[in-house]
Each structure stands twice: as C-alpha cells, then as structure tokens.
Amino acid sequence: MSGHRHGEYKVQGGKLVVVDLDVVEDRLANVSVSGDFFLEPDEALADINAALNGLPADGSHADYARAVDAALAPGVVLFGFSAPAVATAVRRALAKATGWLDHEWQIIGPQALPIHLNVALDEVLTRRVGEGRRQPTLRIWDWDEPSVVIGSFQSVRNEVDAAGAERHGVTVVRRITGGGAMFMEHGNAITYSLYLPQTLVDGLSFEASYAFLDAWTMAALEKVGVEAFYQPLNDIATPEGKIGGAAQKRFGNGVMLHHVTMSYDIDADKMTDVLRIGKEKISDKGITSAEKRVDPLRRQTGLAREAIIETMMATFRDRYSAADSAVAEDELAAAKELVETKFATGEWLNRVP
C-alpha cells in the first residue's frame, strides 16, 4: 500500500471532513485534514495532522480517533465534526471505509415466495455480496402464507403458542439475524433486507449503524406523512407507537445483513393468539398491552401497502442511484437447497428449543 490518498466524510447533521495523505512504507505521511467545520484555536489543526502522521496504515478506526483525541489540548473546540469523524475520513482515504455512493446499489422488488425461501435468500444474497458475485442490494420481501419468523437466538416454545399457530395455519421459521419474533400474514407487513459491505458502517457503533442504515426509510416514511424515529436499540417508532424493528448479522468476510419489518395492517388479536408476548417484554415501554405496542402504517397513512413500498423503493433509487435487479436463477437454486439442508429442518428451527 503506497501513494497519495483522498477521503471525505460528511458528518450527519454536521460538516464535511476531508483527509489527504500519503502512505509511505505502510505508514501515514503528509496528512492534511480540511473541511468546512469550525475549530478553535486554529493551531489545533496542526496538532491533528501531527497526531495522524506516522500511524500504521492498517490502523483501526478506534486507533485513529484515539490519536486525534489525545493530541487535542484542553479547551479545544471542534464544531460540526469530531475525532471519530476524522478517523472515518482517514479510513475512507485508505479504502477501509465507504459511503453509500461508493457502491453500485441494486433493488429487488417484491416477489411472493415461501417464507422459508425468504429467510434462506437472506443468507445466500449476503454471502454473494461478500464474495463479490452481487452488488450491494436492497430486497423487498413478499409472501403468501401466514408466518412467524423468530430471531436467531429466541426459544421456540417461549415465543410461539403452538396451539395458536396450528389454529391459524401459521408457519414458524427461524432467521439468521437476532431480535424478536415477527408475525407476518400476507399484506400485513413491509419487510426488507439490505446486503452490504461492513465498510459502509465502519467506525459506527452497533446502535448508530441501525439508524444510519435506515435513514432512507425515515425519509420515505416522511413522504407518506409518517414521522418515524429510532428507539434504541432497534425499534422504529412514531409518536403514535412502534411500527417496526430491525436486526443485523455480520459475517466474517466483511459483509453484513440488515433486516427490517414494519407493521402495515396487523391483526393484533391474532398476533397475541400466536405469539407469547409477556409482561416483561413490554415492561419498559410504558404500556400494559402488547396490542398497543404496534401502530400499523395503514392507519397512519391511509395508503395501500403497495404505494408505501413504491415510495420506499423510489426514495432508495433516487438517493443512491440504485438499479432494478432480480433474484438470479442460481441464487434461487442455492436458496432452495439451503431450505432443504437448514431452514426447513427441525434441527435449525429448534436449535434454541
């Protein structure tokens, strides 16, 4: 690794941070930080540059942020940026961190598939992105059969009322991401998955990465009249109540899956008949009924589910210059095989009984 490098990072709600540097014998050299931020006193900029010069080019985001912090004298004021922001710009200059527009995004629109195939595709498409066989992708789920999709670490018997599930003909599957159970009938939810390199969230905490990856969703919801925001760690809420939640899984090869389900027109009575939503689950929500936790998008918008999905896809397409795509035949075949060998097996479903 050698030669001149250039990286830019726009702080959310803040200013642009630019880093130019050279790499000489695997060390940072001639580091120059610039941008439209504010810094007092002026001399602190030289201290930031000096702190970064000589550091290893394979340093972590935390390494660079700590070095900048340590170089700042008491009383130095950074306005519109921060030491972690500088570290992100450095990592981008070194091609260790990326922005949304550094990737050629694709969108796979809704295609009704069996629920087992939907969860299997999440693993297949995430791995394909990690292998460089697919561009980073947004996929909108669709399905026909009533289902419960439980989190990777949830207990089947603790989350699902077996008699209720049988009574309503509900298929129970386990996904690869953590988080809570999702009750999904045809047309009652909006679910999507993002398959992306972890470089996009480089330097972000797990908590911050959730809101960052769903900023486009918040913008799309605003267009349809919904004021949405994140409630840590992974709940998507509005002033009227929770509308959904997110989950993630990070793979060892530098790729990750980010998954979101939002309620469109949920049957709360049926949901509580199928899911075991106990008092402890809602004890920190300031409510007494699980039914009151979820405030569906249909009631808030008055729009058809398809119209909301189209607004979401258009927002993603416009923001990130995404191109329309589809599940390839070999990807679908790989997912079907994974259903047979993993997701439809009792061993996987009951791995946490």
C-alpha positions as CSV (number, residue, x, y, z in Angstrom):
1,M,0.0,0.0,0.0
2,S,1.6,3.3,-1.1
3,G,0.8,6.5,-2.9
4,H,-1.5,9.5,-2.4
5,R,-5.0,9.0,-0.9
6,H,-8.1,11.2,-0.5
7,G,-11.1,10.6,1.7
8,E,-14.2,12.6,2.5
9,Y,-16.9,12.2,5.2
10,K,-20.0,14.3,5.7
11,V,-21.0,14.2,9.4
12,Q,-24.7,13.6,9.8
13,G,-26.1,16.9,10.8
14,G,-22.6,18.4,10.7
15,K,-19.8,19.4,8.4
16,L,-17.6,17.9,5.7
17,V,-14.3,16.4,6.8
18,V,-11.6,15.9,4.1
19,V,-8.3,14.0,4.5
20,D,-5.5,13.9,2.1
21,L,-2.5,11.7,2.9
22,D,0.3,9.6,1.5
23,V,1.2,6.1,2.5
24,V,5.0,5.6,2.9
25,E,6.3,2.2,4.0
26,D,2.8,1.3,5.4
27,R,2.6,4.5,7.5
28,L,0.5,7.6,7.1
29,A,2.5,10.6,5.9
30,N,1.9,14.2,4.8
31,V,-1.6,14.0,6.4
32,S,-3.7,17.1,5.8
33,V,-7.2,17.5,7.3
34,S,-9.5,20.1,5.9
35,G,-13.2,20.9,5.6
36,D,-16.0,23.4,6.3
37,F,-16.0,22.6,10.0
38,F,-15.1,25.0,12.8
39,L,-12.1,24.6,15.1
40,E,-10.7,26.7,17.9
41,P,-7.9,27.5,18.2
42,D,-6.6,27.4,14.7
43,E,-3.4,25.8,15.8
44,A,-5.2,22.6,16.8
45,L,-5.4,21.6,13.1
46,A,-1.7,21.2,13.0
47,D,-1.9,19.0,16.1
48,I,-4.5,16.8,14.5
49,N,-2.3,16.3,11.4
50,A,0.8,15.6,13.5
51,A,-1.1,13.0,15.6
52,L,-2.0,11.0,12.5
53,N,1.4,11.2,10.7
54,G,3.4,8.1,11.2
55,L,0.5,5.9,12.3
56,P,0.2,2.4,10.7
57,A,-1.9,2.4,7.5
58,D,-3.7,-0.7,8.8
59,G,-4.8,1.0,12.0
60,S,-8.4,0.7,13.2
61,H,-11.0,3.5,13.3
62,A,-10.6,3.5,17.1
63,D,-6.8,3.8,16.8
64,Y,-7.1,7.0,14.6
65,A,-9.8,8.5,16.8
66,R,-7.8,8.0,20.0
67,A,-4.7,9.5,18.4
68,V,-6.7,12.7,17.5
69,D,-8.4,12.9,20.9
70,A,-5.0,12.5,22.7
71,A,-3.5,15.3,20.6
72,L,-6.1,17.9,21.5
73,A,-5.3,20.2,24.3
74,P,-7.9,21.0,27.0
75,G,-10.2,23.7,25.8
76,V,-10.0,22.9,22.1
77,V,-13.5,23.2,20.5
78,L,-14.5,21.0,17.5
79,F,-17.8,22.2,16.0
80,G,-19.5,20.2,13.2
81,F,-17.1,17.4,13.4
82,S,-15.2,15.1,15.9
83,A,-12.2,12.9,16.3
84,P,-14.2,9.8,15.1
85,A,-15.3,11.8,12.0
86,V,-11.6,12.5,11.2
87,A,-10.9,8.8,11.7
88,T,-13.7,7.9,9.2
89,A,-12.3,10.2,6.6
90,V,-8.8,8.6,7.1
91,R,-10.3,5.1,6.7
92,R,-12.1,6.2,3.6
93,A,-8.9,7.6,2.2
94,L,-7.4,4.2,2.8
95,A,-10.4,2.4,1.2
96,K,-11.2,0.8,4.6
97,A,-14.5,2.7,4.9
98,T,-17.0,3.6,2.3
99,G,-20.1,5.9,1.7
100,W,-23.4,4.9,0.1
101,L,-22.4,6.4,-3.3
102,D,-19.2,4.4,-3.4
103,H,-21.3,1.4,-4.3
104,E,-23.4,0.4,-7.2
105,W,-26.7,-0.5,-5.5
106,Q,-29.4,-2.8,-6.8
107,I,-33.1,-3.2,-5.8
108,I,-35.0,-6.4,-5.9
109,G,-38.7,-5.6,-5.8
110,P,-41.5,-7.7,-4.2
111,Q,-41.8,-11.3,-5.3
112,A,-44.1,-13.6,-3.4
113,L,-42.0,-16.5,-2.1
114,P,-42.5,-19.2,0.6
115,I,-41.3,-17.9,3.9
116,H,-38.6,-20.5,4.2
117,L,-37.2,-19.3,0.9
118,N,-37.2,-15.6,2.1
119,V,-35.1,-16.4,5.1
120,A,-32.7,-18.6,3.0
121,L,-32.3,-15.9,0.4
122,D,-31.1,-13.5,3.1
123,E,-28.1,-15.8,3.8
124,V,-27.5,-16.6,0.1
125,L,-27.6,-13.0,-1.1
126,T,-25.5,-11.7,1.8
127,R,-22.8,-14.2,1.1
128,R,-22.9,-13.4,-2.7
129,V,-22.2,-9.7,-1.9
130,G,-19.3,-10.8,0.3
131,E,-17.9,-13.0,-2.5
132,G,-18.2,-10.1,-5.0
133,R,-20.8,-12.0,-7.0
134,R,-23.5,-9.5,-6.4
135,Q,-23.6,-5.7,-5.9
136,P,-24.9,-4.4,-2.6
137,T,-28.6,-4.9,-2.7
138,L,-32.0,-3.9,-1.2
139,R,-34.6,-6.6,-1.4
140,I,-38.3,-6.1,-0.6
141,W,-39.9,-9.3,0.8
142,D,-43.2,-10.7,-0.2
143,W,-45.0,-13.9,0.9
144,D,-48.4,-15.6,0.9
145,E,-48.7,-17.9,3.9
146,P,-49.2,-16.7,7.5
147,S,-45.9,-16.9,9.3
148,V,-43.9,-16.2,12.4
149,V,-40.2,-15.5,11.8
150,I,-38.3,-15.8,15.1
151,G,-34.9,-14.3,15.9
152,S,-31.8,-16.5,15.7
153,F,-31.4,-16.7,19.5
154,Q,-35.1,-17.0,20.5
155,S,-36.7,-20.0,22.1
156,V,-39.5,-21.5,20.0
157,R,-41.6,-22.6,23.0
158,N,-41.1,-19.3,24.8
159,E,-42.1,-17.1,21.7
160,V,-44.8,-19.1,19.9
161,D,-48.0,-20.6,21.2
162,A,-48.0,-23.9,19.3
163,A,-51.8,-24.3,19.6
164,G,-52.4,-20.8,18.4
165,A,-50.0,-21.3,15.4
166,E,-51.7,-24.5,14.4
167,R,-55.2,-23.0,14.8
168,H,-54.3,-20.2,12.4
169,G,-52.2,-22.2,10.0
170,V,-49.0,-20.3,10.8
171,T,-45.6,-21.5,9.6
172,V,-42.8,-20.9,12.1
173,V,-39.3,-20.3,10.8
174,R,-36.0,-19.1,12.3
175,R,-33.9,-16.4,10.6
176,I,-30.2,-15.8,10.9
177,T,-30.5,-12.3,12.5
178,G,-31.1,-11.7,16.1
179,G,-34.0,-9.7,17.5
180,G,-37.6,-10.5,18.2
181,A,-40.4,-12.6,16.6
182,M,-42.3,-11.2,13.6
183,F,-45.9,-12.1,12.9
184,M,-46.4,-11.9,9.1
185,E,-49.6,-12.5,7.2
186,H,-50.0,-11.8,3.6
187,G,-50.1,-8.0,3.1
188,N,-49.9,-7.1,6.8
189,A,-46.2,-6.1,7.0
190,I,-43.5,-4.4,5.0
191,T,-40.2,-6.3,5.2
192,Y,-36.9,-5.6,3.5
193,S,-33.3,-6.7,3.7
194,L,-30.0,-4.9,2.9
195,Y,-27.0,-6.9,1.8
196,L,-23.9,-4.7,2.1
197,P,-20.2,-4.5,3.0
198,Q,-19.4,-3.6,6.5
199,T,-17.1,-0.8,5.2
200,L,-20.3,1.3,5.0
201,V,-20.7,1.3,8.7
202,D,-17.0,1.5,9.6
203,G,-16.5,3.4,12.8
204,L,-20.1,3.4,13.8
205,S,-21.3,1.7,17.0
206,F,-23.8,-1.2,16.5
207,E,-26.6,1.1,17.8
208,A,-25.6,4.0,15.5
209,S,-25.4,1.7,12.5
210,Y,-29.1,0.8,12.7
211,A,-30.3,4.4,12.4
212,F,-27.7,5.1,9.7
213,L,-28.7,2.2,7.5
214,D,-32.4,3.2,7.8
215,A,-32.1,6.9,7.3
216,W,-33.5,6.5,3.7
217,T,-36.5,4.6,5.2
218,M,-37.3,7.6,7.6
219,A,-37.1,9.9,4.6
220,A,-39.6,7.7,2.6
221,L,-42.0,7.5,5.6
222,E,-41.9,11.2,5.9
223,K,-43.0,11.4,2.3
224,V,-46.1,9.4,3.1
225,G,-46.9,11.5,6.2
226,V,-45.3,9.4,8.9
227,E,-42.9,10.9,11.5
228,A,-40.7,8.0,12.3
229,F,-37.6,7.7,14.5
230,Y,-35.4,5.1,16.2
231,Q,-35.8,4.0,19.8
232,P,-32.6,2.2,20.9
233,L,-31.6,-0.3,20.1
234,N,-33.6,-1.4,17.1
235,D,-37.3,-0.2,17.4
236,I,-38.7,2.0,14.7
237,A,-41.4,4.2,16.3
238,T,-43.7,7.1,15.7
239,P,-45.5,9.4,18.2
240,E,-48.5,7.0,17.9
241,G,-46.5,3.9,18.7
242,K,-44.0,1.4,17.4
243,I,-44.2,0.4,13.8
244,G,-41.4,-2.0,13.4
245,G,-37.9,-3.2,14.3
246,A,-34.6,-4.0,12.7
247,A,-32.0,-6.8,13.1
248,Q,-28.5,-7.4,11.8
249,K,-25.9,-10.2,11.2
250,R,-22.3,-9.5,10.4
251,F,-20.3,-12.2,8.6
252,G,-16.6,-12.9,9.0
253,N,-15.8,-12.0,5.4
254,G,-16.7,-8.3,5.9
255,V,-20.3,-8.4,4.7
256,M,-23.5,-7.9,6.7
257,L,-27.3,-8.3,6.6
258,H,-29.6,-5.5,7.9
259,H,-33.2,-6.6,8.1
260,V,-36.4,-4.6,8.9
261,T,-40.0,-5.4,9.3
262,M,-42.7,-2.7,9.7
263,S,-46.4,-3.4,10.5
264,Y,-48.8,-2.3,7.8
265,D,-52.2,-3.8,8.8
266,I,-51.6,-6.3,11.6
267,D,-54.4,-8.3,13.2
268,A,-53.4,-7.7,16.9
269,D,-55.8,-10.3,18.3
270,K,-54.4,-13.0,16.1
271,M,-50.9,-11.9,16.8
272,T,-51.3,-12.2,20.5
273,D,-53.0,-15.5,20.0
274,V,-49.9,-16.8,18.2
275,L,-47.1,-15.0,19.9
276,R,-46.3,-15.3,23.6
277,I,-45.7,-11.6,24.4
278,G,-45.2,-11.5,28.1
279,K,-45.3,-8.6,30.6
280,E,-41.5,-8.5,30.9
281,K,-41.3,-7.8,27.1
282,I,-43.4,-4.6,27.4
283,S,-42.3,-3.6,30.9
284,D,-40.1,-0.8,29.7
285,K,-42.5,0.5,27.1
286,G,-44.8,2.4,29.4
287,I,-47.8,0.3,28.2
288,T,-49.9,-2.6,29.5
289,S,-51.0,-4.3,26.3
290,A,-48.9,-5.8,23.5
291,E,-51.6,-4.7,21.1
292,K,-50.8,-1.1,21.9
293,R,-47.2,-1.5,21.1
294,V,-47.8,-1.6,17.3
295,D,-49.5,1.2,15.4
296,P,-49.8,0.0,11.8
297,L,-48.9,2.1,8.8
298,R,-52.2,1.6,7.1
299,R,-54.0,3.6,9.9
300,Q,-51.3,6.3,9.9
301,T,-51.2,6.8,6.2
302,G,-54.4,5.7,4.7
303,L,-52.3,4.4,1.7
304,A,-52.2,1.0,0.1
305,R,-49.2,-1.2,1.1
306,E,-48.0,-1.2,-2.5
307,A,-48.0,2.6,-2.6
308,I,-45.8,2.8,0.6
309,I,-43.4,0.2,-0.9
310,E,-43.1,2.1,-4.1
311,T,-42.3,5.3,-2.3
312,M,-39.6,3.4,-0.4
313,M,-38.1,2.0,-3.5
314,A,-38.2,5.3,-5.3
315,T,-36.5,7.0,-2.4
316,F,-33.7,4.4,-2.2
317,R,-33.4,4.6,-6.0
318,D,-33.1,8.3,-6.1
319,R,-30.7,8.7,-3.1
320,Y,-28.3,6.0,-4.1
321,S,-28.7,5.8,-7.9
322,A,-29.8,2.2,-7.5
323,A,-30.7,0.0,-10.5
324,D,-33.5,-2.5,-10.6
325,S,-32.5,-6.2,-10.3
326,A,-33.9,-9.6,-9.6
327,V,-33.0,-12.8,-7.9
328,A,-30.9,-14.8,-10.3
329,E,-31.8,-18.4,-11.1
330,D,-28.6,-19.7,-9.5
331,E,-29.3,-17.7,-6.3
332,L,-32.8,-19.1,-6.1
333,A,-31.5,-22.6,-6.6
334,A,-28.9,-22.1,-3.8
335,A,-31.7,-20.8,-1.5
336,K,-33.9,-23.8,-2.2
337,E,-31.0,-26.1,-1.4
338,L,-30.4,-24.1,1.8
339,V,-34.1,-24.5,2.8
340,E,-33.8,-28.3,2.5
341,T,-30.5,-28.6,4.3
342,K,-31.0,-25.9,7.0
343,F,-34.0,-23.6,7.3
344,A,-36.8,-26.2,7.0
345,T,-35.1,-28.7,9.3
346,G,-36.2,-29.3,12.9
347,E,-32.6,-29.0,14.0
348,W,-32.4,-25.4,12.8
349,L,-35.9,-24.4,14.0
350,N,-35.4,-25.9,17.4
351,R,-31.7,-25.1,18.0
352,V,-33.0,-22.9,20.9
353,P,-36.0,-25.0,22.0
